[in-house]
C-alpha cells in the first residue's frame, strides 16, 4: 500500500455528503490502488458537531469552523456538498484562494457563479471538478470535456430532472392527472414540499446551462435559458400524444446553429421511436450529437445519495491524481469562445395545439387562415365533437419560427369562435 496520503475536507454531511464519506471509507483499498495514495477525510464541516450522524466517525473529525478546512495547510482538496449558494460559494472561493482543489455537486453554484470559481482556480493553479452537479451518477461532464473533446457538438437533448420524468411516466401509464402524481411524488420523497424547482423547470435549466456551456465552449448564462415547466400538462394531452404515436417529456434542449446557441427547457412531444422516449420513472438520459462520433446517449439514475456520491468520489480521485503528479489546474474551464445565445423568438420548432372552439362551419378555416398569414403550416388536424355547441381541435404544425407562431396564437385567441386555447406544447424529433 502507498504511504502517500491526500487529505480531504468535506463541507456538508447531508444525503450526498454521507454517501461520499461511505464510498471513500468502504472502498478505500480499491481507491488507494487506483489513485496511488490513501485518501483520508480529515475534517467534515457541519452545523452541530454534537449531533448523532448515524455513521462511524473518528473523534475530532467534525467541526463547525470552516477555517479548520479551507485554511488548514494539511488539507489538500475540499469537497463541497452543502448545496445552495450561500455560504457554499463563499467557502468554496476561500478554499480555492488558499490553493486547494475543489470538488462540488452544486449545480446552482456552478450555473450562476462558475466564472468566479474557475477564475479563482486559474489564479491559484487549482482544479474545479463538478461531475455530480448534472445527472447524478451519470458520467457526462468529463465525457464532454475529454472523451468527446475532438468533436464539434451539434446538439444536447436530455431528460435531466428525475422528479418530472417520474410524474410524466405515471401520467402516461396510469392516465392520472398532474395533481395526483405530484402528491404521489411528494409522498415518495421525489418532490419537495415546494416542488417549483422541479415542476417549473428551474432545476433542469441550471443543469442545461452547465451542459451547454461545456458542449459549445461558450458561457451560457442561466438567465438566457428559456424555461417552461409541466404544470399545464393534462391527462388529455398525454392521451392525444399517444394517439399521435408520441410521449410527452420535459426536455433540456441545446443546439448550435449558424445564428448562435439555442437553449431551452420545456415539455415536448417525442416520437415513441426516439431514444429518449423510453426513458421512464426517475431515470435521466442525455442524447448528444457530434460531428465525428454521431449520436451517443448516457443513461442512468440522475439523483440520490449514492449515484451522486459516486460522481463526487470519482472527482475526488481525479483531483487527487493531479495533486500527486503536481499538475493541479489541468482541468480548466472550457468556455474559451464567445458565441451569441439566440432569443427564443428566433428558434424554430413544431407545435401541438389543442383548442376548444364553436362547433360550426368555417371555424377551422378561420384558424388555418391566421396560421397561413403568419407562415405557419399545418401537418395534421384532429377534430372531436365534445358537448353542446363546442368541439375540440388538435393541430400539429410543421417546423415554424417561434415568433411567427406566437403572433398567430395571439390572433387566434381573439377569435370569437375560439373559446379556449387549452394546450400549446412543442414537439421534437422526426
Secondary structure by P-SEA (a helix, b strand, c coil): cccbbbbbbbccccaaaaaaaaaaacaaaaaaaaacbbbbbcbbbcccccccccccccccccccccccccccccccbbbbccccccaaaaaaaaaaaabbbbbbcccccccccaaaaaaaaaaccbbbbcccccccccccccccccccccccccbbbbcccaaaaaaaaaaaaccccaaaaaaaaaaaccccccccccccaaaaaaaaaaaaaaaacbbbbcccbbbbccccccaaaaaaaaaacbbbbbcbbbbbcccbbbbbbbbbbbccccccccccccbbbbbbbcccccbbbbbcccccccaaaaaaaaaaaaaaaaaaacccccccccccbbbbbbccccccccbbbbbbbbcccaaaaaaaaaaaaacccccbbbbbbccccbbbbbbbbccccaaaaaaaaaaaaaccccccccbbbbbbcc
